[in-house]
């Protein structure tokens, strides 16, 4: 009889994406074949303490002891203190193999300004923008439609489209409630296209079919989760558009040093792809963008999880 693989599935987190992360973690845990996996459900509570299953909360030392008894971990903590490399660092110190990106890639991709700098160095276009703080924001003057966002946050939290000067102060306050630095970018007119890249343990890269986000208005936090957005996958693209998006996605994946699955988001303009952001721990329910994209290529949700776990055990991609 084959011994099941003991898998720690980690959700929650000390940030505004706690509930979203719980949804991803629950979906992953429920989809894993009980004949192959012994699933250990771990939750990081909002106060930073940990919980195994429905048991009592424990401190970090006790949580690390649980993690050390697992063969592999699947981190599903989105946003700060999780996706930003924090959780990867903990797993590195605990000696637990894990699916997804490592410390450096998580930190770089979570920092939208650093991602822009790397993209521009690689010849990939980004929206013109500036970084502001509470002190410098007072001197900023609006000259056209902009998107105001935290430098390091996720799930479109604190992101506001500003078209008139009267709306700028509120948008700045909202973004600053999530981070002490904010990014103000020129509004880009184009189709919103996502591409997912899966890095395999053997060094190969698998690119998913592209997904287009169809939404009336701005794709903000509400539109992301209220069901009003439609996902078109495969996105209707020309051969040249598909190739340009795939090439840009691969360049960003490798330049940031990503591992496992990452979702690279673009605006597709008349001049070509413009990078929006890179997500190293994207939403991961069966109906989230990344699983939808791979399902369109014939890789069903449980199979995608098998690949992620198998590659994590085989060695970091």
N, C-alpha and C positions, 0 to 999 in steps of 0.2 A: 504494500500500500504506500502510495506517494504521500510524503508529509506536506501538508498545505503550507504555502508561503505566508508568513505572518506579515501583514501589511498595516502600517499605521496610516490612517486617513485623517488629516488634520484640517479642521475648519475653525471658523470664528475669527478672533483677532481683536486687538485693541485699536480699532479705527472705525470709521463710518461705514465700512463695507462688511461689518460683522455678519449681518443677516444674509447678505448675498453669498458670502463665503460659506455660511452654514448650508445654504441650498446646494452649492457645488459639492461640498463634502458629503452631504447626505446622498446626492445622486450617484456619486462615485462609489460610495460604500455599498449602496443597494444594488449597483450593477455588477459588482465583482462576484464571480462564480464561487459559491461557498464550497464547491468541490475542489477548487484549486487554491483558494485563499482563506486564511484565518484573519478576518478584518478586526482591527483594533480602532475604534472610533475615539478620537481625541479632539476636544474642543478647548480653544483658548478663550476664556471668558473676557468680558469687556474690561475687567479690572486686572487682567494679565495672568490670573491664576488658571490652572488647567483642570480639565475634567475628563476622566475616562468613561465613555459611555454615559450612563445616567447616574454614575457614582458621585461621591462627594468631590468638591474641589480640592486640589492639592497644589503644593508649591512647585517651583521649577525643578528642584532636585528630584522630587518624586516623579515628575513627568519625564525627565531625562532617563530615569531608571526604566520606565515603561518603554520609552523609545529604544533604549539599548537592547531590549529583549525582542525587538522586531527585526525582520530581515530587510525591510525596505519601507520607505515612507512616501506617501503621496501628499505633498503640501497643497492645500486648497485655500490658503489664506491670501485673499486679495488685498492690495493696498499697503500702506505703511505698516511697519513692524511685522511684515510677512513677505510680501512680494518684493520688497526692496532689498532683499538679500539677508535680512535679519534671521529669518527662519532657516534659510540654507546654511548660515553660519553656525547656528545651534546644532543642526544635523551633522555638519562637518565635525564639530568638536565631539559630538556623541558617537561618531563613527558609523552613522547609519546611512546607507545608500539612499538616494532620493530621486524622484522624477522631477524634471524641470531644470531651470537655469540655476547656475551657481551664484555665489555671493556677488562677484563683480558685475555680471550681466544683470542681475536683479537690481542692483544699486544704480547702474547706469541707465537702464531702461525706465526705471521709475522717475528719474530726474529728466523731465521733458526738455530742459535747456541743454543738458549734456547730450541727450539723444540728438537734438538739432545740430549741435556742433559736430558730432561724429558724422551725421548724415551729410552735412555740407562738405566735410572733408572727403567724403566718399563720392561726391558729385551728385548726390540726391537732393532734390529741391525741398525746401521747407517754407512755411509762411514767414515773411518778415515779422520780427517780433522783438520785444525788449523784456528784460527781467526787472521787476519792481519790488520794493519793500514798502512797509507802512510809511516809512519816512520819505522815500522817493516818489511814491505814487501821487503825492500832492502836486508835483511838478509836471506830471504827464498831461498832455493835451491831446484830446481825440481829434483826428483828422479824417476819419472814415470808419466804416464798420469794423469792429474788432471782436475777437473772442478772448475773454478774460478767464484764466484758469489757474489753479494752484500749480506750482512747479512739480510737486510730488504728491499726487493723489490719484484716485482711480474711479471707475464707474461714473464718470462725468460729474462727480460731485464738485460743487463750487464753480462750475463752468457756466458762463453766461455770454450770450451774444449781445453786444452793445452797439446800437446804431445811432443813438443820440447822446450828446454830452450829459443830459440829465440823468441817464441811467448808469453812468460810469461809477460813481461813488458807491452805490449799492453793490454793483458787481465786484468791485475791489474788496469791499468788506466781506462779501460772501466767500471769495477766494482766499482771503487772509484768515478766515476762520478754519481753514484746512491746512494751511502752510504759511510760514513767515516770508516766503517769496512767492511771487505770482508772475505768470507769463501773460503778456498782452500781445496777441498775434493779429495781423491783418486777416480779415475774413476772406477765405478762399472759396470761390465759386467753382464747384465741380461735383462729380458723382462720388459718393462715399463708398469705397471699395476696401474690403478686408481680404487679406491673404494669410493663411496659416502655414508655418513651416515646422516640420517634425525632423529633428536631428536624431539619427540612429546611432547606436553604439559603435557601428563599424565606420563611422565618419560620413556616411551618405546623408543626403538631405531629401526629404519628400515634401513637395509643395502641394497644398490642397487646391481644389478649384476655388476661384475667387467668389466672394459673396458681396452683393450690393445691398446697401441699406436704403430702403425706400421709405421716406417719412415726409409728412406734410409739415414743413417748417424746420426747426432746428432740432438735431438729435441730441437732446439734453438728458439729464437723469430721468425725468418723467417719461420721455418718449422711449427710453431704453428699457423700462420695466413695466409700462402700462399696457403693453400689447399693441400699441398703435403702429409701431414700425413693422414693415414687411421686409423679410430677408429673401433676396433672389439669389439662388445658388443652383447651378453655376450662373454667375453674373453674365449678362449679354455683352460680350466684349469681342473686338476684332482680334485676329491673331497677333497683330503688332501690340495692341493694348495689353493683351494677356502676357506676352513675352516681357514687356517693359515692367509690368507689375511684379511678375515672378522674379525677374533679375534684381529689382530694387529690394524685394523682400529678402532674398538670399543674401544680398550684400549687407543689409542691416542685421540680419540674424548672425552672420559671421563676424561682422565688425564689433558688435556688442558682446560676442562670445556666448550666445544663448545656448541652452540645452533643452532637451525634451521638446515640448510644443511652445511656440510663441505666435501671437497674432500681431501682424503688422498692418496698421490702418493707414489708408491713403485717401487723398482726394484725387480723382482722375480729371484733369483739366485738358483743354485743347493743346497745351504745351507738354502734356505728359503727366506722370504721377508726381504728386506732392505729398511727402510724408506727413502724417498727422501724429501718430505715436506708436510705440511698441509695447505690447502687453506680454510679460513673461509668465504671468499667472492669470490668464483670462478666465471669464466665467465658464463653468464646465458642467452644467446640467446637460442632459441629452439634447435639449432644445436651444442651447447656447450656440453662438456663431461657430466656434471651432469644431465641435462635434458634428454640426450640420454640414460643414464644408467637407470634412473627411467622409461622412456618410454618403455625400453626393458622389464620392470617388469609389464607393464600395466598401469603405472601412467602417463597419458599424461601431457604435459606442463601446460595447464591451471589448471588442477587438482592439480599439484604439487604446483603451486602458491596459490591455494585455501588453501591447507594444511598449507603452511608457514604463510599465513595471519591469518587463523583461530587459529593456535597455538599461534601466537604472541598475539592475542587478549585474548586468554584463559589463558595466563600466560607464563612466560619465561620457556623454557625447560632446 
